[in-house]
């Protein structure tokens, strides 16, 4: 399996050499990685994700001359993305919000939109194996964000049945996931 570093670095270096289409491929892959990175951190401001992705891509483009080929590309991009995120948080929430850690780990860009789509497809497949009394409460509460009361009203189940359905369904999903290779 090709790692994230290789998926970015190969077209990035090809673009630096002037290979046609390489820069566009790199930016497309980078945009998907950035969306995943920002989506995990901007639950409060989901409407800002795409703007921040574009701002970061512009910053990457404008600062491309500062990239040192001896260093990992993902670390360089992560630094730019982190500073763009800090700028947004300062604009939105003020300096007090900067006390929340923005994680400095080297693996921050390891989830992309592609991975999210794969995970969504896998979860849907696993959920389909559950009985309705477990599947529906999980879909409503855990995936759609409805309250237990809203889910009970929507499904015709009691609130306690919704809670039990979620608990048993999540337990069954965990068992299914553990069985997978």
N, C-alpha and C positions, 0 to 999 in steps of 0.2 A: 504494500500500500504506500502510495506516495504521500509524504508528510506535508503539512501546511507550509513549512519553510520551502520545500522543493516546489510546491505548487505555485508559490509566489516568486521565488528567486529565479527559477528557470526562465519564465517569460520576462521578468524584470531585466535580467542580464541580457537576454536576447534583444529587448527593446533598446537597451543602452548601446548595443552594437548596430542598431538601426534596422533590425529585422521587421519587415512589414507585418502589422497585425499583432505583434507581441505585446506592445504597450496596452492595447485595448483588451487583450486577454487577461493581462495582469490586473488592470483596473477593475475588470468585471469580477474576477476572483477576489480581489481585495475588497470590493464593495460588499460582496456576500459575507466575507469574514467580519467586516466592520458592522454590518447590520446585526449579526449574531452577538457581537461584543456589546454594542450599544443596547440592544433589546434586553439583555440580561441586567443592565444597569439603569435603564430609564423607564421602569415600569410606571413611574408617576407621570412621565411626559412622553408617551408613545408617539405623539405627533411630531416630536422633535428629532426622531431617529433618522429619518431620511435626510433632513437638513444637515444634521451632524455628519452623516456619511459623506454627503457632498462637500461640506467644509473640509473634512479630513482628506478627501481625495484631492482637493485643490491644494491643501497644504503639502501633501505628499508630492504632488507635481511641482509645486514651487520650491520645495526643499530637496528635490531629487539629487541635486549636485552635492549635498552634504552626506549622502549615504556612502559608507565605507564598505566596499565589497568583501572585506575580511570579516565583517560582523554579520550576524544573522539579520536578514531583512525584517523578519517578524518582530524582533526586538525594537528595531528602528521605527517601524510603523506603530507598534504598541505605544512607544513614547509619544509620538505625534497624536495618536488617538486619545491617550490619557490626558494630554494637555488641552485638547479640544473639549473633552468631557468636563474638565475642571472649569474651563471658560464658561461652558453652558451652565454648570451648577452655580457658579458665581452670579451669572446674569439672572438665573431663575430663583434661587433660594438664598442668596447672600452668603457671606463668608462662614456663618455658623454651620452650614451644611457641609463644609469641607472637612469637618472632623470625621466623616464617614470614610473608611478606607476604600480606595479605588483599586485595590489589588495590584501589586507590582510583580506578580509571578510571570515567568517567561512563557507560560502556556495560555495567556489571556486571550489570544486570538485563535484558539483551537476549536471553536464552534462557529459554524457559518450557517447561512440560510439553508444551504444544501443539507447540512446535518439536521437542522430543525425540521425540514420537510421529511427526511428519512425517519426521524423519531416520531413525527406525527402519523405517518403511514404505519409504522410498527405498532404504535399505541392503538390506532383504529383497528388494526388486525387483531390484536390481543383482546380489546374490548368486545369485539364481535363474538368472541367465544364465551362471554359471560351471559348468564341469564338476565333478562330485562330488569328484574328486581335489584340487580347489582349494577348493571351497565348504566341504566338511565340516571340513577342518583350520582354516579361518578361523572357522567357527561355533563349533567346540569350544574353540580356544585363545583367540581374540580376543574372542568374544562371551560364551561361557560360563565362561571363566577356567580351563579345564582345562590341565594341563601337557602338554607335547609327548609325554611317556611315556604319560600317561593317554589322550590322543587316539590314539596309535598302537595301544594295546591295544583301545580302543573301536572303531576303524575297521578294524583288521586291517592297517594300513599300517606300514611301518618308521618309526622316529623321523626318519630323514633324509628319507623321502618326505613326512612331515608338514611338516617345515621347508621343503622345496622347494615343497610345495603352498601353504603360507602365503605364501611369497615371490612365487611366480608369480601366485597369486590376488590378492594385494594390488596387484601391478603391473598386472594386468588391470583391477581395480576402479579404480585411479587413471586408467587410460586411458579407461575408460567415463565417469568423472566429468568428465574434461577435455572429452569430446565433447558433453556435455549443454549446452544453451543457458543 
